[in-house]
Amino acid sequence: MEQVQRRALRIISRAGRRSVPHLPTLKSRREEAAVKLFKQMLQKDHPLHDLVPPSRSTATGRTLRNQHGISIPPARTKRLQNSFLHQSIRLYNLTIKQQL
């Protein structure tokens, strides 16, 4: 898909005659969309809220250094590790760390 985007930009710019704005990569746009949807899923009124595991502080009942993150459920297979829920939790936890 990245190649399709690069080729389209090349065709649009007509060999550099027109300036084309820098577009973010498809991967970064997908990751932003996943984190955005996951943040919406954290709201109690969201239909998919039941899929979200509890945060670390509510799961353990103790004050932890990583209490703002969400615990990733254990996964035995790569397929489950690469699923939307696991990847979005991982990305969400990374964005929280970067904000702190």
C-alpha positions as CSV (number, residue, x, y, z in Angstrom):
1,M,0.0,0.0,0.0
2,E,2.9,2.3,0.7
3,Q,4.1,1.8,-2.9
4,V,0.7,2.7,-4.2
5,Q,0.7,5.9,-2.2
6,R,4.2,6.9,-3.4
7,R,3.4,6.1,-7.0
8,A,0.2,8.2,-6.8
9,L,2.1,11.1,-5.3
10,R,4.7,10.8,-8.2
11,I,1.9,10.9,-10.8
12,I,0.2,13.8,-9.1
13,S,3.4,15.8,-8.8
14,R,4.2,15.2,-12.5
15,A,7.9,14.5,-12.0
16,G,8.3,17.2,-9.4
17,R,6.7,20.1,-11.3
18,R,4.0,20.6,-8.6
19,S,4.6,20.6,-4.9
20,V,2.8,17.9,-3.1
21,P,2.2,18.2,0.6
22,H,4.0,15.6,2.8
23,L,1.5,12.9,3.7
24,P,2.0,10.7,6.7
25,T,2.6,7.1,6.0
26,L,-0.3,4.6,6.0
27,K,1.2,2.8,9.0
28,S,1.2,6.0,11.1
29,R,-2.4,6.9,10.0
30,R,-3.5,3.3,10.9
31,E,-1.9,3.6,14.3
32,E,-3.4,7.0,15.0
33,A,-6.9,5.7,14.0
34,A,-6.4,2.6,16.3
35,V,-5.5,4.7,19.3
36,K,-8.4,7.1,18.6
37,L,-10.9,4.2,18.4
38,F,-9.4,2.6,21.6
39,K,-9.8,5.9,23.5
40,Q,-13.4,5.9,22.4
41,M,-13.7,2.3,23.6
42,L,-12.6,3.4,27.1
43,Q,-15.8,5.4,27.5
44,K,-18.5,3.4,29.4
45,D,-21.2,4.2,26.9
46,H,-19.3,2.8,23.9
47,P,-20.7,-0.5,22.5
48,L,-17.2,-2.2,22.6
49,H,-16.4,-1.1,26.1
50,D,-16.8,-4.6,27.4
51,L,-13.8,-5.8,25.3
52,V,-11.4,-3.4,27.1
53,P,-9.5,-5.0,30.0
54,P,-9.3,-3.1,33.3
55,S,-6.5,-0.6,33.9
56,R,-3.5,-1.8,35.9
57,S,-4.5,0.2,39.0
58,T,-8.0,-1.3,39.1
59,A,-6.8,-4.8,38.2
60,T,-4.3,-5.0,41.1
61,G,-5.8,-2.7,43.6
62,R,-2.4,-1.2,44.4
63,T,-0.7,2.0,43.5
64,L,1.8,1.2,40.7
65,R,4.2,3.2,38.7
66,N,2.5,2.1,35.5
67,Q,-1.0,2.6,36.8
68,H,-2.2,4.7,33.9
69,G,-1.6,1.9,31.4
70,I,-3.9,-0.9,30.3
71,S,-2.8,-4.5,30.9
72,I,-2.5,-6.5,27.8
73,P,-4.3,-9.9,28.1
74,P,-1.9,-12.9,27.8
75,A,-1.7,-14.3,24.3
76,R,-0.3,-17.7,23.2
77,T,-0.3,-17.1,19.5
78,K,1.2,-14.4,17.2
79,R,-2.2,-14.1,15.5
80,L,-3.8,-12.9,18.8
81,Q,-0.8,-10.6,19.6
82,N,-1.3,-9.0,16.2
83,S,-5.0,-8.5,16.7
84,F,-6.6,-5.0,16.9
85,L,-7.2,-5.1,20.6
86,H,-3.6,-6.1,21.5
87,Q,-2.0,-3.7,19.1
88,S,-4.2,-0.8,20.1
89,I,-3.5,-1.4,23.8
90,R,0.2,-1.5,23.1
91,L,0.0,1.8,21.1
92,Y,-2.2,3.4,23.7
93,N,0.3,2.6,26.5
94,L,3.1,4.0,24.4
95,T,1.2,7.3,23.9
96,I,0.6,7.5,27.6
97,K,4.3,7.1,28.4
98,Q,5.2,9.7,25.9
99,Q,2.8,12.2,27.4
100,L,4.1,11.7,30.9
